[in-house]
């Protein structure tokens, strides 16, 4: 099981560095393979995200590939959304969270499957 954990972490880190959303990989592994509840998995995911984001941000800044103005505009709406999600999380049963996450994965898969490029 340790090797699988290392591989899942590596894949999540690679996806995060490329902007693919490492959280999806990590949350799938933590909930489906390790059978952790969604709240615990999300906490681990957030902790995992911090060093990955810091390293990726440093590289993007170094390469001058970052546009701060659109990022700040998005951040204004992202922070209230994150706060709302944090407040709603304890109120939702685990079964509902699993359905929401599964539905999100289906939507993303269908959308990506229809892309032409």
C-alpha positions in Angstrom: 0.0 0.0 0.0 2.9 2.4 0.6 4.0 2.2 -3.0 0.5 3.0 -4.2 0.5 6.0 -1.8 3.8 7.3 -3.2 2.5 6.9 -6.8 -0.7 8.7 -6.0 1.2 11.5 -4.4 3.6 11.7 -7.3 0.8 11.8 -9.8 -1.1 14.4 -7.8 2.1 16.6 -7.6 2.7 16.3 -11.4 -0.9 17.1 -12.2 -0.9 20.1 -9.8 2.4 21.5 -11.3 0.8 21.3 -14.8 -2.4 23.0 -13.6 -4.6 19.9 -14.0 -6.0 19.8 -10.5 -4.1 17.5 -8.2 -7.0 17.5 -5.8 -9.1 15.3 -8.0 -6.3 12.6 -8.1 -5.6 12.9 -4.4 -9.2 13.0 -3.3 -10.0 9.9 -5.5 -7.2 8.0 -3.9 -7.9 9.0 -0.4 -11.7 8.3 -0.6 -11.8 5.3 -3.0 -8.6 3.5 -2.0 -7.9 4.5 1.6 -11.6 4.8 2.4 -11.2 8.1 4.2 -14.2 10.3 4.8 -14.5 13.3 2.5 -13.8 15.8 5.2 -10.6 14.2 6.2 -9.5 13.7 2.6 -10.2 17.4 1.8 -8.1 18.4 4.8 -5.2 16.3 3.6 -5.7 17.6 0.1 -5.5 21.2 1.3 -2.3 20.5 3.3 -0.8 18.7 0.2 -1.8 21.7 -2.0 0.3 24.3 -0.1 3.8 23.2 -0.9 2.8 22.2 -4.5 1.2 25.6 -5.1 4.2 27.5 -3.6 6.7 25.6 -5.8 4.6 26.0 -8.9 4.0 29.7 -8.2 7.8 30.3 -7.8 8.4 28.6 -11.2 5.7 30.6 -13.0 7.0 33.8 -11.5 10.5 33.0 -12.4 9.5 32.3 -16.0 7.3 35.4 -16.1 4.3 33.3 -17.0 1.9 34.8 -14.5 -0.7 37.5 -15.0 -1.6 39.0 -11.7 -4.6 41.2 -12.7 -7.0 38.3 -13.8 -5.7 36.2 -10.9 -6.7 38.9 -8.4 -10.1 39.3 -10.0 -10.7 35.6 -9.6 -9.4 35.5 -6.1 -12.0 38.1 -5.0 -14.7 35.5 -5.8 -12.8 32.4 -4.9 -12.3 33.3 -1.2 -16.0 33.8 -0.4 -16.7 30.5 -2.2 -14.1 28.7 -0.3 -15.5 30.1 3.0 -19.0 29.1 2.1 -17.8 25.6 1.2 -16.0 25.3 4.5 -19.1 26.4 6.4 -21.3 24.0 4.5 -19.0 21.0 4.8 -20.0 19.9 8.3 -23.7 20.3 7.5 -23.8 17.8 4.6 -23.8 14.1 5.2 -20.9 12.1 3.8 -23.3 10.3 1.3 -24.3 13.7 -0.2 -20.6 14.8 -0.4 -19.8 11.6 -2.2 -22.6 12.1 -4.7 -21.6 15.7 -5.4 -18.0 14.7 -5.9 -19.0 11.8 -8.2 -21.3 14.1 -10.2 -18.5 16.6 -10.6 -16.1 13.9 -11.9 -18.8 12.7 -14.4 -19.3 16.2 -15.7 -15.6 16.8 -16.1 -15.1 13.5 -17.8 -17.9 14.1 -20.3 -16.7 17.6 -21.0 -13.1 16.5 -21.5 -14.3 13.6 -23.7 -16.1 16.0 -26.0 -13.1 18.3 -26.5 -11.7 18.3 -30.0 -8.1 19.2 -29.1 
